[in-house]
Amino acid sequence: MRKRNRTIGGIIACCGVMVVLSLVLPTSFWWFVLGVFLICIGISVMRRC
């Protein structure tokens, strides 16, 4: 149960950081972040299989 709460807290903290950064950084940066995020998700899915 603690690991789940820790994960949820981490996700909420990351979302907060994204909101703050979205006020400062240009749009092209967010496409780069989306690409990196999708690559990381793909790698983690491949490792679990």
C-alpha positions as CSV (number, residue, x, y, z in Angstrom):
1,M,0.0,0.0,0.0
2,R,2.8,2.4,0.8
3,K,4.5,1.8,-2.6
4,R,1.2,2.7,-4.3
5,N,0.8,5.9,-2.3
6,R,4.4,6.8,-3.1
7,T,3.8,6.3,-6.8
8,I,0.6,8.4,-6.7
9,G,2.5,11.1,-4.9
10,G,5.3,11.1,-7.4
11,I,2.8,11.4,-10.3
12,I,1.1,14.3,-8.6
13,A,4.4,16.0,-8.0
14,C,5.5,15.5,-11.6
15,C,2.2,17.0,-12.8
16,G,2.8,20.1,-10.6
17,V,6.2,20.5,-12.1
18,M,4.8,20.2,-15.6
19,V,2.2,22.9,-14.9
20,V,4.9,25.3,-13.5
21,L,7.2,24.7,-16.4
22,S,4.5,25.0,-19.0
23,L,4.1,28.7,-18.0
24,V,7.8,29.3,-18.7
25,L,9.0,27.1,-21.5
26,P,8.1,27.3,-25.3
27,T,5.8,24.8,-27.1
28,S,8.6,23.0,-29.0
29,F,10.2,21.9,-25.8
30,W,7.0,20.0,-24.8
31,W,7.0,18.0,-28.1
32,F,10.6,16.9,-27.1
33,V,9.4,16.0,-23.6
34,L,6.5,14.0,-25.1
35,G,8.9,12.1,-27.3
36,V,11.2,11.2,-24.4
37,F,8.3,10.2,-22.3
38,L,6.9,7.9,-24.9
39,I,10.4,6.3,-25.4
40,C,10.7,5.7,-21.7
41,I,7.3,4.1,-21.5
42,G,8.1,1.9,-24.4
43,I,11.3,0.7,-22.9
44,S,9.7,0.0,-19.5
45,V,6.9,-2.0,-21.2
46,M,9.4,-4.0,-23.2
47,R,11.4,-4.8,-20.0
48,R,8.3,-6.1,-18.2
49,C,7.4,-8.5,-21.0
